[in-house]
Amino acid sequence: MIKEHDCVVLTQDLPNEGLTAGDVGTVVHIHQAGAAYEVEFVTLTGQTVAVATVQASQLRPVNRRDLSHVRELAAK
């Protein structure tokens, strides 16, 4: 079960937020007993990129086999 402050991984792109599958965020709020989550996505220097409402089907918890990977944000 995903809890507040857990790290999660997007499984689908969220183009309106500039996020792609594989991006990692932190759960800051749980909606409707886990039907959706408010997730904050930040750069490695701590700058918030987006706080998005994400459906449970669009993310998964991180697991012990996950490896960090870096991508640069597109210029706005």
C-alpha positions in Angstrom: 0.0 0.0 0.0 1.3 3.4 -0.9 1.5 5.9 2.0 2.2 9.6 2.4 5.9 10.5 1.9 6.5 7.3 -0.1 8.5 7.6 -3.3 6.5 6.5 -6.4 7.3 6.0 -10.1 5.0 7.2 -12.9 4.0 4.4 -15.2 2.4 6.7 -17.8 3.4 10.1 -19.3 1.6 13.2 -17.9 2.2 15.6 -20.8 0.3 18.5 -19.3 2.7 18.4 -16.4 5.8 17.8 -18.4 6.3 14.4 -16.8 7.2 11.1 -18.4 6.9 7.5 -17.3 9.7 6.6 -15.1 9.8 10.0 -13.3 10.0 9.7 -9.5 7.9 11.7 -7.1 6.9 11.8 -3.4 3.3 11.3 -2.3 2.1 14.3 -0.4 -1.6 13.4 -0.1 -3.8 10.4 -0.6 -7.3 10.8 -2.2 -10.2 8.5 -1.6 -8.4 5.7 0.2 -5.8 5.4 -2.6 -7.9 5.9 -5.7 -5.6 8.9 -6.5 -2.5 10.6 -5.1 -1.1 14.1 -4.9 2.5 13.7 -5.9 5.3 16.2 -5.9 8.0 15.9 -8.5 11.3 17.7 -7.9 14.7 18.1 -9.6 17.7 16.6 -8.0 18.5 20.1 -6.6 15.1 20.3 -4.9 13.2 22.6 -7.3 9.6 21.6 -7.6 8.6 20.8 -11.2 5.0 19.8 -10.6 2.5 18.8 -8.0 0.1 16.5 -9.8 -3.0 14.5 -9.0 -2.1 11.0 -10.3 -4.5 8.1 -10.5 -3.4 4.9 -8.8 -3.2 3.1 -12.2 -0.6 5.7 -13.3 2.0 5.0 -10.7 3.7 2.3 -8.7 5.8 2.2 -5.6 9.6 2.2 -6.0 11.2 -1.2 -5.5 14.6 -2.4 -4.5 15.6 -3.2 -8.1 14.9 0.4 -9.4 17.9 2.4 -10.6 17.9 6.2 -10.7 18.3 7.8 -14.1 18.6 11.5 -15.0 16.8 13.4 -17.8 17.0 17.1 -18.4 13.8 19.0 -18.4 12.8 20.6 -21.7 13.2 24.4 -21.8 9.9 26.2 -21.4 
